[in-house]
């Protein structure tokens, strides 16, 4: 049966590329003499007979396959695809979309996986060593890389500023950082206890973060409820600008209540209803890396601004229990979802991946929020990839890992910090 679906999709793809905008596929239905026609001007029909896979019994083979397509405004769309078993049970198979000649494999995604992500960037105030490492690591992928100094809040490079400053994307599993902070601060979880998930399955915070377990973090959302989750999300920077004097940046959003799709469980495991910017994630990870100072991220536009740079504190946030996050974020690169970053005991990387489909765009997303520590110096690297099926959090972690390794080869972390002006506290609030 699988071979038929793949073959059908290949036919559709070839016709879409050649510019064919409408056609139909029909096959024999369960009623004798009836054919299922597809709404297409050409009334073209093709009978499809399933083949039996090796080792399968003849009785288990499906009888018919049906697929229907429509052409609307130049977009070829697979409306439905079904199969009927010998027992008469009708099962809906996977649906996909084909957008004219722009086909994004594997799902209804409109963003391309590959693009030149440096077009339109202004780099006069950037650290060019860091930018070179970030651009080379991102390569042909469509996405953004933001690198920041967590001790000052300076953005060292922002590759693909259009995406980094956009209205935000669903945070996917990076939302588990905020959920974990909420659970730790409320005393719901700790680093030692094993939490029962289902059946005989138990898991502690370290493994839940490292392996990005959805049930663990959905449980936090359900038990704490919307008000507390939204409070901590805002506390650590969601729903507000992460930068100072960067007018192009947007706020992102936090929903006004539990999302309709999945409620609080989906909100704290996949980020349902939330719009997060890469800069907001960079600011939150910086606060974890430096022990609780949420800086305004600043992006110098000229070398004169670099020379006169002054760190600006937004607020101090509770990080007493944040140390409990560190083993899980390290575990992600050691044995979990971020293994492509490559674990190194001498130059450890701490991070959290995220993978999901942002239905509002629509695009598939791959997130990785991280920081490292080498010879007492730390850098924050946030990667966001957009595109099709090949985009995911593990791929994003590999890009971040390459940034860190390239800078290490350049002896970047061995250089002393450039003195900066004393820290200014713009917002005197602390939490």
C-alpha positions in Angstrom: 0.0 0.0 0.0 2.8 2.4 0.9 4.3 2.0 -2.6 1.0 3.2 -4.1 0.9 6.3 -2.1 4.6 7.1 -2.9 3.9 6.5 -6.6 0.8 8.7 -6.6 2.6 11.5 -4.9 5.5 11.2 -7.4 3.0 11.5 -10.3 1.5 14.6 -8.7 4.8 16.2 -8.1 6.0 15.7 -11.7 2.7 17.1 -13.0 3.0 20.1 -10.7 6.5 20.8 -11.8 5.5 20.6 -15.5 2.8 23.2 -14.9 -0.3 20.9 -14.9 -2.8 22.5 -12.6 -5.7 20.1 -12.5 -6.4 16.4 -12.9 -8.2 13.6 -11.3 -7.6 10.1 -10.0 -10.4 7.6 -9.5 -10.7 3.9 -8.8 -13.3 1.2 -8.4 -15.3 1.7 -5.2 -16.9 -0.8 -3.0 -20.2 -0.6 -5.0 -20.3 -2.5 -8.2 -20.2 -0.3 -11.4 -19.7 3.0 -9.5 -16.7 5.1 -10.1 -15.6 8.0 -7.9 -15.0 11.0 -10.1 -12.9 13.9 -9.2 -13.8 17.5 -9.9 -11.4 18.4 -12.7 -12.1 20.0 -16.0 -10.3 17.3 -18.0 -12.2 14.5 -16.3 -9.1 12.4 -16.5 -9.3 9.1 -14.6 -6.8 6.5 -13.7 -7.4 3.1 -12.0 -5.1 2.3 -9.3 -4.6 -1.3 -8.1 -2.7 -1.9 -4.9 0.2 -4.3 -4.8 0.7 -6.7 -1.9 3.9 -6.1 0.1 6.2 -9.1 0.6 5.4 -11.2 3.5 1.8 -9.9 3.8 -1.2 -12.2 3.6 -3.5 -11.8 0.7 -6.5 -11.2 3.0 -4.9 -8.2 4.6 -4.4 -6.3 1.3 -6.5 -3.2 0.7 -9.0 -3.4 -2.2 -9.2 0.1 -3.5 -7.4 3.4 -3.3 -8.9 6.8 -4.1 -7.2 10.2 -4.4 -8.8 13.5 -5.4 -7.2 16.8 -6.4 -8.5 20.2 -7.1 -6.9 23.2 -8.8 -7.7 26.6 -7.3 -5.9 29.7 -8.4 -2.9 27.9 -9.6 -2.5 25.6 -6.6 -2.7 21.9 -6.9 -4.2 20.5 -3.7 -4.6 16.9 -2.6 -8.1 17.1 -1.2 -8.4 13.6 0.2 -6.8 10.2 -0.1 -8.6 7.1 1.2 -8.3 3.4 1.3 -11.0 0.7 1.7 -10.1 -2.7 3.2 -11.8 -6.0 2.4 -13.8 -5.6 5.6 -15.4 -2.5 4.3 -13.7 -0.1 6.8 -12.9 3.2 5.3 -9.6 4.8 6.5 -8.5 8.3 5.7 -4.9 8.4 4.6 -2.4 11.2 4.7 -3.2 14.4 2.9 -0.5 16.7 1.4 -0.5 19.9 -0.5 1.2 21.0 -3.8 1.4 24.7 -4.4 1.8 25.0 -8.2 5.5 24.6 -8.9 6.5 25.3 -5.3 6.2 21.9 -3.6 7.6 21.6 -0.1 8.0 17.9 0.5 6.1 16.2 3.3 3.4 18.6 4.3 1.5 21.8 3.8 4.5 24.1 4.2 5.0 27.2 2.1 8.4 28.4 3.3 11.4 27.1 1.4 14.0 25.1 3.3 16.9 26.7 1.5 17.5 30.4 0.9 20.2 33.1 1.1 19.7 34.2 4.7 22.2 37.2 4.5 20.3 39.4 2.1 19.5 42.8 3.5 21.5 42.4 6.7 23.3 45.5 8.2 26.5 44.4 9.8 28.6 47.6 10.6 28.3 47.1 14.3 28.7 43.3 14.4 31.6 41.2 15.6 32.7 40.0 12.2 34.5 36.9 13.5 31.3 35.7 15.1 29.2 36.6 12.0 31.5 34.7 9.7 31.2 31.6 12.0 27.4 31.9 12.1 27.0 32.5 8.3 29.2 29.5 7.5 27.3 27.3 9.9 23.9 28.2 8.7 25.0 27.6 5.1 22.1 27.3 2.6 19.4 26.9 5.2 16.5 29.4 5.4 16.6 30.7 9.0 18.4 32.9 11.5 21.3 32.7 13.9 21.5 35.1 16.8 24.7 35.2 19.0 24.7 37.2 22.2 27.0 37.9 25.1 25.0 36.8 28.2 27.2 38.9 30.5 26.3 42.2 28.8 23.3 41.6 26.5 25.2 42.7 23.4 24.1 41.0 20.2 27.3 40.0 18.5 25.6 39.0 15.2 22.1 38.6 13.9 22.1 36.6 10.6 18.9 37.1 8.6 17.6 40.1 10.5 14.2 39.9 8.7 13.4 36.6 10.4 15.0 37.5 13.8 12.9 40.6 14.0 9.7 39.1 12.7 6.4 38.8 14.6 7.5 35.5 16.2 6.9 31.8 15.7 5.5 29.0 17.7 8.3 28.1 20.2 7.8 24.3 19.8 9.6 22.5 22.6 11.8 25.4 23.6 8.7 26.4 25.6 9.7 23.6 28.0 12.4 25.9 29.4 9.7 28.4 30.6 7.5 25.5 31.8 10.4 24.0 33.8 11.2 27.4 35.4 7.5 27.7 36.3 7.4 24.2 37.8 10.6 24.7 39.8 9.7 28.1 41.2 6.2 26.8 42.2 7.7 23.7 43.9 5.8 21.4 41.6 9.0 19.6 40.3 12.6 19.4 41.4 15.8 17.9 39.9 15.7 14.6 41.9 12.1 13.3 41.8 10.8 10.9 39.2 7.5 11.9 38.0 5.0 9.3 36.9 3.9 10.0 33.3 1.8 7.0 32.3 1.6 3.3 33.2 5.0 2.4 34.7 6.9 5.2 33.0 8.6 7.6 35.3 11.1 10.4 34.4 13.1 13.1 36.2 13.6 16.7 35.0 17.1 16.0 33.5 15.9 13.3 31.2 12.7 15.1 30.4 14.6 18.1 29.2 17.3 16.1 27.4 14.8 13.9 25.6 12.1 16.6 25.3 9.4 14.5 26.8 6.0 16.0 26.0 4.0 14.3 28.7 6.3 15.6 31.5 5.8 19.2 30.5 2.2 18.9 29.6 1.6 17.7 33.1 3.2 21.0 34.4 0.8 23.1 32.4 -2.2 21.2 33.4 -1.4 21.2 37.1 -0.2 24.9 37.3 -2.9 26.3 35.0 -2.9 29.2 32.7 -2.4 32.1 35.1 0.8 30.8 36.6 2.3 29.6 33.2 1.5 33.0 31.6 3.0 34.8 34.6 6.3 33.1 34.3 6.3 33.3 30.5 6.1 37.1 30.8 8.5 37.2 33.7 11.2 35.6 31.6 10.6 37.8 28.6 7.8 36.5 26.4 5.2 38.9 25.1 7.5 42.0 25.3 10.5 43.4 23.4 13.8 41.8 24.2 15.8 44.6 22.8 16.5 48.3 23.5 16.4 50.8 20.7 15.7 48.2 18.0 12.4 49.6 16.6 12.1 46.8 14.0 11.6 44.2 16.7 8.1 42.8 17.4 6.6 41.7 20.7 5.5 38.2 20.0 2.3 37.1 21.8 1.0 35.1 24.8 -2.6 33.9 24.4 -5.3 35.4 26.6 -6.3 31.9 27.9 -5.6 28.2 27.4 -5.3 27.5 23.6 -8.3 25.9 22.0 -6.0 23.2 20.4 -4.9 21.0 23.2 -5.3 23.4 26.2 -2.5 23.9 28.7 -0.9 20.5 27.9 -0.1 21.7 24.4 0.8 25.1 25.5 3.6 23.9 27.8 4.8 21.0 25.6 4.6 22.6 22.1 4.1 26.3 22.8 0.6 26.2 21.3 -0.8 29.8 21.1 2.5 31.5 21.9 4.6 33.5 19.4 8.3 33.7 20.4 11.0 35.6 18.6 14.6 34.4 18.4 15.7 37.5 20.4 13.3 36.6 23.3 14.7 33.1 23.5 18.3 34.6 23.4 17.4 36.9 26.3 15.9 34.1 28.4 18.8 31.7 27.8 21.2 34.6 28.7 19.5 35.0 32.0 19.9 31.2 32.7 23.6 31.4 31.7 24.4 34.4 33.9 22.4 33.4 36.9 19.3 35.6 36.8 20.0 38.9 35.0 17.6 39.6 32.2 19.4 42.2 30.1 18.0 44.3 27.4 19.6 42.9 24.3 21.4 45.7 22.4 22.4 45.7 18.8 25.1 48.3 18.0 24.8 49.6 14.4 28.2 51.3 14.2 31.7 50.9 15.6 31.2 54.1 17.6 28.2 52.4 19.3 30.3 49.4 20.0 33.0 51.6 21.6 30.4 53.3 23.8 28.4 50.2 24.6 26.8 50.1 28.1 24.9 47.0 29.3 21.4 47.7 30.4 19.5 45.5 32.9 15.8 45.0 32.4 15.2 43.1 35.6 16.5 40.4 37.8 14.5 37.2 37.6 14.4 34.2 40.0 17.0 31.7 39.2 17.6 30.0 42.5 16.3 26.7 41.1 17.6 27.4 37.6 20.6 25.3 38.3 18.3 22.3 38.1 17.9 23.1 34.4 21.6 22.8 33.6 21.9 19.0 33.8 19.0 18.5 31.4 20.3 21.1 28.9 23.7 19.5 29.0 22.1 16.1 28.7 20.4 17.2 25.5 23.8 17.6 23.8 25.3 14.5 25.5 22.6 11.9 24.8 19.3 13.7 24.0 17.7 15.6 21.1 20.7 17.9 20.5 23.4 15.3 20.0 24.3 16.9 16.6 25.8 19.8 18.5 28.5 17.3 19.6 29.1 16.9 23.3 32.6 17.9 24.5 33.5 17.7 28.2 36.1 20.5 27.7 33.8 22.8 25.9 30.3 21.9 27.0 27.1 23.2 25.3 23.8 23.5 27.1 20.7 23.8 25.1 17.1 22.9 24.2 15.7 21.9 20.9 12.3 22.5 19.4 10.5 21.0 16.4 6.9 21.5 15.2 4.8 23.0 12.4 3.7 26.6 12.8 0.2 26.4 11.2 -0.1 30.2 11.0 2.8 30.5 8.5 2.6 27.6 7.6 6.2 26.4 8.0 8.0 23.6 9.7 10.3 24.9 12.4 13.6 23.9 14.0 14.7 25.7 17.1 17.8 25.5 19.3 18.5 27.8 22.2 21.9 27.3 23.8 24.9 28.6 25.6 28.4 27.3 26.1 31.2 27.8 28.6 34.9 27.8 27.6 37.6 29.0 29.9 35.1 31.0 32.0 33.6 32.7 29.0 30.0 32.1 27.7 28.2 32.8 24.5 24.5 32.3 23.7 23.6 30.9 20.3 20.0 30.7 19.1 19.1 29.1 15.8 15.7 29.1 14.1 15.2 27.2 10.8 12.1 27.5 8.7 11.1 25.3 5.7 9.9 21.7 5.0 10.4 18.2 6.3 14.2 18.4 6.7 14.0 21.3 9.2 14.0 20.3 12.9 15.6 21.0 16.2 18.4 18.5 15.9 19.5 20.1 12.7 19.4 23.5 14.4 21.6 22.1 17.2 24.1 21.0 14.7 24.4 24.5 13.3 24.8 26.0 16.7 27.5 23.4 17.5 29.4 24.4 14.4 29.3 28.0 15.4 30.9 27.2 18.8 33.5 24.9 17.2 34.5 27.5 14.6 35.0 30.2 17.2 37.0 27.7 19.4 39.3 27.1 16.4 39.7 30.8 16.1 40.8 31.0 19.8 37.9 33.3 20.3 37.1 32.2 23.8 40.8 32.6 24.9 40.6 36.3 24.2 39.9 38.6 27.2 36.7 40.5 27.5 36.9 44.1 26.1 36.1 46.5 29.0 32.7 48.0 28.8 31.1 50.9 30.6 29.4 50.3 34.0 26.1 48.5 33.9 23.1 50.8 33.9 19.8 49.6 35.4 17.0 51.0 33.3 14.2 49.1 34.9 14.7 48.9 38.7 12.2 46.1 39.1 13.4 42.7 40.4 11.5 39.5 41.0 
